[in-house]
Amino acid sequence: MRHKALFTTVAACATLAFAGAALAQQQKTDPGKREFEANCAVCHGKDGKGAGPYAAELKAKVPDLTTMAKRNGGVFPVAKAFAIIEGAGKGHGPREMPVWGLDYTVQAEQLLPEMPYNQAVYVRTRINALVEYLVRIQEK
Ligand code: HEC
């Protein structure tokens, strides 16, 4: 009887520990979210709704990123989001948002000067992680 109770307790602890580790792992391996909170939340807000602490300093209104799908007939505009983050839209008028494609390219050169890596893939992967995160925070 005592053995059974002990076994149940041990099993419950193991399950909890496992769930905790899985959660920590999930948070650690969510590069899109991490990147968003580090580089975008200052303007777009931690929830993406456009009320970041720096938003008031800008002339442009910071858009609500959680309604991008809603504003596009219910379909998230993947290519548009990618282009805006990368910075391909510049030259079409003043732009207050930083050009991340350029930023990531510079970082790639600084971080991996000796590595035989593909710079374009590195930049695209980081932008894709952000786009994927934006898809997940869309209002239903
Ligand atoms: C300095 C403030 C600032 C930062 C930092 C910033 N943005 Fe923006 N973002 C803006 C502004 C302002 C706009 C509106 C267009 C413009 O004026 O450039 C915008 C527009 C966008 C749009 C287009 C939204 C739409 O509905 O058309 C996307 C997508 C976006 N930002 C994603 C991001 C991501 C991802 C990051 C982080 C890598 C980021 N932004 C960082 C200010 C910022």
Residues whose N, C-alpha, C, O or C-beta is under 5 A from the ligand:
A	BS01	HEC	N39 C40 C43 A60 K61 V62 P63 D64 M68 A81 I84 I85 R95 E96 M97 P98 W100 L130
